[in-house]
Each structure stands twice: as C-alpha cells, then as structure tokens.
Amino acid sequence: MQSSIKMIETLAAPENINYVTVWGTLVGLFGLAVALVGLFLTYRQARSARYTSEKLRDEVDSFSLRRDKSEAIHNFSEARSAMEMAGIFVREELWRDASASYDEARRALLRARVVSDQMPRASKQKLRLMNEHLMAFSQKVDNALSGKGEFPEPASVRAAIRRNSDSLSEFQRDLHEELI
C-alpha cells in the first residue's frame, strides 16, 4: 500500500509531467486501437449472424414449401380416392353416398390450396373447374334428393371423374418431380 502511494506521489510530481503525459497518450491510443478492433469484430460478427439467419430463413421456407407439396400430394390422392368411390356409388345409384364422397374430395382439394396458388395458370384453371364440378354435382344431388330436380346423368359423372382423376394424377406427378 505504501509503495502505491509513493508511486502516485512520484507521478503527480511537477517534474514528471512530460513523462506522465507521453505515457497517458500512449495508453489512450492503445485503448482506442483495442476499441476499434473490438468494434470491427462486433460488426463482422453481426454481419455473419445476419447472413446465417437469412440462410436459415431460406432453409425453413424451402422446408415449408416441400412439406406443403408433400401434403398436397397426399390431399390430391385423397381427392382421387373419394372421386373413385363416388363413381362406384353413382354406378350403384347411391346418390347420397356419392354426394358425400364428392364433398370429401372437395375438402381434400381445399386443403391443397396452399400449393395450388403456386401452380401454373392452366393447372389452377383445371382445379377451379374441378371444384366447380364437385360443388355443382353435390348441389344437383341434394336438390334431387329433396325432390327439386333430377339426378345427374351417371355416364357424364363417371366421365368427369375420369378427367378429374387424370388431372389430379398429373398434379401429383408434377409435385413429386419437384420434390425429387
């Protein structure tokens, strides 16, 4: 403790002012250099973190899109299956069951809507027409069941089911190729 007090008295003495000023300036410049290096390293680290977060966000977006496409493939498969069941019900003239199967197909197509927004215009148009057909069929069957109209023509319904099933197979194939 005594030596610390003696050293402070020596440095505070007027004859040592030049010595203290030079060393104080050197220590200050050294501190400034260390601060600038620290600032540079902080900037570099922040830039690296930004790049990493952007890359991670891109990977998450890519994964989400792949997941959505996988789910759409599954939903298109469900819609095809429901339409095929509707075709069997139409052949057997089980109209209520056919309508329920068509409604199930429509719900499956609606679940695939996330991916359908990214599809080519022609595919979107096919999906829109398919959805309209499904709704019109269900409405016509509901009206016929309540005595307000005729049942749809079975041959035209089966033809529409084949067309729609082919389109859904094409959509599935295209999405599957995008996933590979």
C-alpha positions in Angstrom: 0.0 0.0 0.0 2.9 2.4 0.9 4.6 1.7 -2.4 1.4 2.5 -4.3 1.1 5.9 -2.5 4.7 6.6 -3.2 4.3 5.8 -6.9 1.3 8.1 -7.2 3.2 10.9 -5.5 6.1 10.4 -7.9 3.8 10.5 -11.0 2.0 13.6 -9.6 5.2 15.5 -9.1 5.5 18.5 -11.5 8.9 17.4 -12.8 7.4 14.2 -14.2 4.5 15.8 -16.1 6.1 15.2 -19.5 6.7 11.5 -18.7 3.1 11.1 -17.5 1.6 12.9 -20.5 3.5 10.8 -23.0 2.6 7.5 -21.3 -1.0 8.7 -20.8 -1.2 9.5 -24.5 0.3 6.1 -25.5 -2.1 4.2 -23.1 -5.1 6.2 -24.6 -4.0 5.4 -28.2 -3.6 1.7 -27.2 -7.2 1.8 -25.7 -8.5 3.5 -28.8 -6.9 0.8 -31.0 -8.3 -2.0 -28.8 -11.8 -0.4 -29.0 -11.6 -0.1 -32.8 -10.6 -3.7 -33.1 -13.5 -4.7 -30.8 -15.9 -2.6 -32.9 -14.7 -4.2 -36.1 -15.0 -7.7 -34.7 -18.5 -6.9 -33.4 -19.5 -5.6 -36.8 -18.1 -8.7 -38.5 -19.9 -11.0 -36.1 -23.2 -9.2 -36.6 -22.9 -9.4 -40.4 -22.1 -13.1 -40.1 -25.1 -13.6 -37.8 -27.3 -11.8 -40.3 -26.1 -13.9 -43.2 -26.6 -17.1 -41.1 -30.2 -16.0 -40.1 -31.1 -15.2 -43.8 -29.7 -18.6 -44.9 -31.6 -20.3 -42.1 -34.8 -18.5 -43.0 -34.4 -19.6 -46.6 -33.9 -23.2 -45.5 -37.0 -23.0 -43.3 -39.0 -21.6 -46.2 -37.7 -24.3 -48.5 -38.6 -27.0 -46.0 -42.1 -25.5 -45.5 -42.7 -25.5 -49.3 -41.5 -29.1 -49.5 -43.8 -30.1 -46.6 -46.7 -28.2 -48.3 -46.1 -30.0 -51.6 -46.0 -33.4 -49.8 -49.2 -32.6 -48.1 -50.8 -31.5 -51.4 -49.7 -34.9 -53.0 -51.5 -36.6 -50.1 -54.6 -34.4 -50.4 -54.8 -34.9 -54.2 -54.6 -38.7 -53.5 -57.4 -38.4 -51.0 -59.5 -36.4 -53.6 -58.8 -39.1 -56.3 -59.8 -41.8 -53.9 -63.0 -40.0 -52.9 -63.9 -39.4 -56.5 -63.4 -43.0 -57.4 -65.6 -44.0 -54.5 -68.2 -41.5 -55.8 -68.0 -43.2 -59.2 -68.8 -46.6 -57.6 -71.7 -45.0 -55.7 -73.0 -43.4 -58.9 -72.9 -46.7 -60.7 -74.9 -48.3 -57.8 -77.2 -45.2 -57.7 -76.3 -44.5 -54.1 -76.6 -40.8 -54.6 -76.3 -39.6 -51.0 -73.1 -41.6 -50.6 -71.8 -40.2 -54.0 -72.5 -36.7 -52.8 -70.7 -37.3 -49.5 -67.7 -38.7 -51.4 -67.7 -35.6 -53.7 -67.8 -33.4 -50.6 -64.9 -35.3 -49.2 -62.9 -34.8 -52.4 -63.7 -31.0 -52.4 -62.4 -30.7 -48.8 -59.2 -32.5 -49.8 -58.8 -30.1 -52.7 -59.3 -27.1 -50.4 -56.6 -28.4 -48.1 -54.2 -28.4 -51.1 -55.0 -24.8 -51.8 -51.6 -23.6 -50.4 -49.7 -25.3 -53.1 -52.3 -24.7 -55.8 -51.6 -21.0 -55.6 -48.1 -21.7 -56.9 -49.2 -23.9 -59.8 -49.2 -22.8 -63.4 -52.3 -20.9 -64.7 -53.6 -23.9 -66.7 -53.4 -26.2 -63.6 -55.2 -23.6 -61.4 -57.9 -23.4 -64.0 -58.3 -27.2 -64.0 -58.6 -27.2 -60.2 -61.1 -24.3 -60.3 -63.3 -26.2 -62.8 -62.9 -29.4 -60.8 -64.0 -27.7 -57.7 -67.0 -26.1 -59.5 -67.9 -29.6 -60.9 -67.8 -31.1 -57.4 -70.0 -28.3 -56.0 -72.5 -28.5 -58.8 -72.7 -32.2 -58.6 -73.4 -32.1 -54.8 -75.9 -29.4 -55.3 -77.7 -31.3 -58.0 -77.8 -34.5 -56.0 -79.1 -32.6 -52.9 -81.8 -31.0 -55.0 -82.8 -34.4 -56.5 -82.8 -36.0 -53.0 -85.2 -33.3 -51.8 -87.5 -33.7 -54.8 -86.5 -30.5 -56.5 -84.7 -31.9 -59.6 -83.2 -34.8 -61.5 -80.1 -36.8 -60.6 -77.1 -36.2 -62.8 -76.5 -38.4 -65.8 -74.3 -41.3 -64.5 -72.2 -41.6 -67.7 -71.3 -37.9 -67.6 -70.5 -38.1 -63.9 -68.2 -41.0 -64.5 -66.5 -39.3 -67.4 -65.9 -36.2 -65.3 -64.5 -38.4 -62.5 -62.0 -39.9 -65.0 -61.0 -36.5 -66.3 -60.6 -35.1 -62.8 -58.7 -38.2 -61.6 -56.3 -37.9 -64.6 -55.7 -34.2 -63.8 -55.1 -35.0 -60.1 -52.6 -37.7 -61.1 -50.8 -35.2 -63.3 -50.7 -32.7 -60.4 -49.3 -35.3 -58.1 -46.7 -36.4 -60.6 -45.6 -32.8 -61.2 -45.3 -32.1 -57.4 -43.5 -35.4 -56.9 -40.9 -34.4 -59.5 -40.4 -31.1 -57.9 -39.7 -32.8 -54.6 -37.0 -35.0 -56.1 
